[in-house]
């Protein structure tokens, strides 16, 4: 199963939010304090193919990885 927004490998599904998929963030809060990286994210990933959604239908999904990109704050 493959389309231009997602890849699948060994039961892992990766959605490319930076370059392909339409990501609609409703809220995003990330902070660093002492020894804690705290985050809260709410949103939707759109433009995932109908065939990929059909493949996922009825499956249990869990979050396996998060990637944060450091940007210049200036």
N, C-alpha and C positions, 0 to 999 in steps of 0.2 A: 504494500500500500504506500503510495507516494503521490504527492502533488506539489505544487510550487510553494506552499506555505508550511507543510509539515513533512517530517521524515519519521520513519519507524525502523527501529533496530532492536532486536531481542526484547520485545515487549515494552520498549521505551518509545514514547511519541514525543517528538520535539516540535514545538510551534515556533517558527522564526518571527518574533514580534518586531524585531528591528528592521528587517528587510522585506518581508513578504506579507504576513497576515495583517489584517486591519485590527488593531488593538484599541478598544474603547475603555479607557480608565475612568471609573466613576470616582475613585478616591485612591490616593497614594500617599503614604507617609513612611519615610525611612529616617531613622536617626541612630546616631552612635553616641553612647554614653558609657564611660568606664570600660567594662569588658562585655558590653551587650550591643548587638546590632538588632535593633527593633524595627519591625516593618508591619504594615497593614496595607493590603491591596484588595480592591474590589473593582471588577470590570468584566468585560466580555471580549472574546476573540471571535472576530467575524471573518468571513471569506474562507472558512474551512470548507473543503469540498463536500458535496453531498455524499459521495462514496465513503469518505473518511468518517463522516458523522454516522453513517449507516454501520460501518465497521465497529464503531465505539458503542453503538446503541446496546443497552443492556449490560455493559461492562462496568466494573468498579474501577475507578481511577483514583490515584493518589498522587500528590505532589512529590516529585523525586529530586528536583534540583531547582535552584534559583541562581540567576546570574545578575549581579549588579555591576554597572559600568560607571566608573568615576569620571565625572565631567568637571571642567573648570568652572568654578562658581563665579568668576568675574564677568 
